[in-house]
Amino acid sequence: MSQLPNRMADRWKERYNPGPDEGTVYWHVLFQNQPQVAELARVAHEKLAPFHGLHMTPAKWLHMTTFRVGSTYEITSENIEQLIDEGSRRLAGVSPAKVVIGKVLYHPEAIMLHVQPKSALLPIHLAVKQATHKVLPWTNEQQDSVWTPHITLCYSEADQLAQPLISALGRELPSRTVTITSVDLIIQRGAERLWDWSSVASVPLVGSSAS
């Protein structure tokens, strides 16, 4: 995502949207208790407010996707409990991660905040990835081989030139340091843009020292 896009695109034009009776399970880091993240998002949203075709992430659900588990059509309630147990066991050995947020990333379908350094987050990513593969061996363990830790500020809903957005928001916002202390297992019900989410478990990082 280092190369800037020329144009933005409609994220959902050709993307599969789950129906209201289908859920998608994710491991996410949430930032509901990190007001500095919400403040950065508010600043960005205000700068982008004059533009059409952008779907802003609600402050409540600002998140860093850590691993996509799969569809509730394939995952049972027993699997969910197993994921919580296995994820808790593996994350118990992972320390809280101190990260810096402020650099802006641009993709044709989204505008994001980079979460750095990636090295501080890899133990979290690896733990939930391995926990998922242990419980659900059919999941693709390599799906996030090019994982870039980020917080999505907004999704693109329209085809438009990217440069005016880049000029308005810039490449950097005032940096903020936050400490990640937990990972949530989330069920997203229905289409992505509806934000019908529920956290079924918040798993703490209880390792001995911060990264």
ABEGO torsion letter per residue (X at the ends): XABBBABBBBAAAABBBBBAABBBBBBBBBAAABAAAAAAAAAAAAAAAABBGBBBBBAAABBBBABBAEBAAABBAAAAAAAAAAAAAAAAABBBBBBBBGBBBBBAABBBBBBOBAAAAAAAAAAAAAAAAAABAABBAAAAAABBBBBBABBBABBBBAAAAAAAAEABBBBBBBBBABBBBBBBBEBAAAGBBBBABBBBBABABBX
